[in-house]
Amino acid sequence: MTLWKTRSKTASTREEILDHFLTSVHEVILSRPRPATVGDVVKKYIRSANSVNAVSDSPRVTGSTQSLGIISFRELNDIV
C-alpha cells in the first residue's frame, strides 16, 4: 500500500492512479516466493538435490522389505 500511495501522489488522472496501483500490485506479487512446481521437484530429483519430501524418506510398505525409495518406475507402473 505504501508503494502505491507514494506513486499515486504524482498521478494527475484516474487512469494513472489505476496504472500505479496495478504496477505496485504486480511488483509485490512477483517479489513473493512461489511454491515449488512439479517441474522444480523433478529438476531437484534429477540433480540429486535434497528434497523435503524425498521418496527415500517414505515409510516402508506394510509387509514389504523394500523401501518405497528403491522401487523402480517399472515396478511402480506395474503396481498401478
CYANA upper distance limits for C-alpha pairs under 8 A (distance plus 0.5 A):
  1 MET  CA      5 LYS  CA      6.56
  2 THR  CA      6 THR  CA      6.53
  3 LEU  CA      7 ARG  CA      6.79
  3 LEU  CA     24 SER  CA      6.98
  4 TRP  CA      8 SER  CA      6.44
  4 TRP  CA     20 HIS  CA      6.74
  4 TRP  CA     21 PHE  CA      5.99
  4 TRP  CA     24 SER  CA      6.15
  5 LYS  CA      9 LYS  CA      6.94
  6 THR  CA     10 THR  CA      8.36
  7 ARG  CA     11 ALA  CA      7.76
  7 ARG  CA     20 HIS  CA      6.74
  8 SER  CA     16 GLU  CA      8.07
  8 SER  CA     17 ILE  CA      5.85
  8 SER  CA     20 HIS  CA      6.73
  8 SER  CA     21 PHE  CA      8.18
 11 ALA  CA     16 GLU  CA      5.96
 11 ALA  CA     17 ILE  CA      6.26
 12 SER  CA     16 GLU  CA      7.25
 12 SER  CA     17 ILE  CA      8.14
 13 THR  CA     17 ILE  CA      7.00
 14 ARG  CA     18 LEU  CA      6.82
 15 GLU  CA     19 ASP  CA      6.56
 16 GLU  CA     20 HIS  CA      6.59
 17 ILE  CA     21 PHE  CA      6.68
 18 LEU  CA     22 LEU  CA      6.63
 19 ASP  CA     23 THR  CA      6.57
 20 HIS  CA     24 SER  CA      6.55
 21 PHE  CA     25 VAL  CA      6.66
 22 LEU  CA     26 HIS  CA      6.64
 23 THR  CA     27 GLU  CA      6.67
 24 SER  CA     28 VAL  CA      6.77
 25 VAL  CA     29 ILE  CA      6.70
 26 HIS  CA     30 LEU  CA      6.54
 27 GLU  CA     31 SER  CA      6.62
 28 VAL  CA     32 ARG  CA      7.13
 36 ALA  CA     40 ASP  CA      6.28
 36 ALA  CA     41 VAL  CA      7.25
 37 THR  CA     41 VAL  CA      6.95
 38 VAL  CA     42 VAL  CA      6.70
 39 GLY  CA     43 LYS  CA      6.58
 40 ASP  CA     44 LYS  CA      6.73
 41 VAL  CA     45 TYR  CA      6.69
 41 VAL  CA     51 SER  CA      8.20
 42 VAL  CA     46 ILE  CA      6.58
 43 LYS  CA     47 ARG  CA      6.61
 44 LYS  CA     48 SER  CA      6.42
 44 LYS  CA     49 ALA  CA      5.41
 44 LYS  CA     50 ASN  CA      7.68
 44 LYS  CA     51 SER  CA      7.69
 45 TYR  CA     49 ALA  CA      6.49
 45 TYR  CA     50 ASN  CA      8.24
 45 TYR  CA     51 SER  CA      8.05
 50 ASN  CA     54 ALA  CA      7.98
 53 ASN  CA     57 ASP  CA      7.60
 53 ASN  CA     58 SER  CA      8.47
 54 ALA  CA     58 SER  CA      7.57
 55 VAL  CA     68 LEU  CA      6.94
 55 VAL  CA     69 GLY  CA      5.45
 56 SER  CA     67 SER  CA      7.46
 56 SER  CA     68 LEU  CA      6.90
 56 SER  CA     69 GLY  CA      4.48
 56 SER  CA     70 ILE  CA      7.86
 57 ASP  CA     69 GLY  CA      7.86
 58 SER  CA     67 SER  CA      7.93
 58 SER  CA     68 LEU  CA      6.87
 58 SER  CA     69 GLY  CA      7.65
 59 PRO  CA     67 SER  CA      7.38
 59 PRO  CA     68 LEU  CA      7.63
 60 ARG  CA     64 SER  CA      7.34
 60 ARG  CA     65 THR  CA      7.81
 60 ARG  CA     66 GLN  CA      7.03
 60 ARG  CA     67 SER  CA      5.25
 60 ARG  CA     68 LEU  CA      6.53
 61 VAL  CA     65 THR  CA      8.23
 61 VAL  CA     66 GLN  CA      7.79
 61 VAL  CA     67 SER  CA      7.37
 61 VAL  CA     68 LEU  CA      7.41
 66 GLN  CA     70 ILE  CA      7.28
 66 GLN  CA     71 ILE  CA      7.87
 67 SER  CA     71 ILE  CA      7.62
 71 ILE  CA     75 GLU  CA      6.69
 71 ILE  CA     76 LEU  CA      6.99
 72 SER  CA     76 LEU  CA      6.68
 73 PHE  CA     77 ASN  CA      6.44
 74 ARG  CA     78 ASP  CA      6.75
 75 GLU  CA     79 ILE  CA      6.73
 76 LEU  CA     80 VAL  CA      6.87
